[in-house]
Amino acid sequence: MKKLLAAFVMVVAASTVAMAGAWDSNGCSGCHNGGLAKSKEQLKAEIKSVEEFVKKAKETSNPMMQSAVQGLGANADKVLREAAKEVLGK
């Protein structure tokens, strides 16, 4: 019974993480709250395309954002594109 319960908990946890998009699972929403950095809504109003979103994220002069992009490593473009699609609704 304990093994069954443990397996169930693992499946639920894994599916919860899988449902979280790039915006939440990579911590974007932690800083982009309208106080520390522009909110999701502010970004959506300013940025019109996925390409523009990725370019601005990668070319920022903000040291915190530079660090965040570098922290994504080789997956930076993929994660930024996923986050852009979530923000822009595309």
Beta strands, then each sheet from edge to edge (+ up, - down):
end
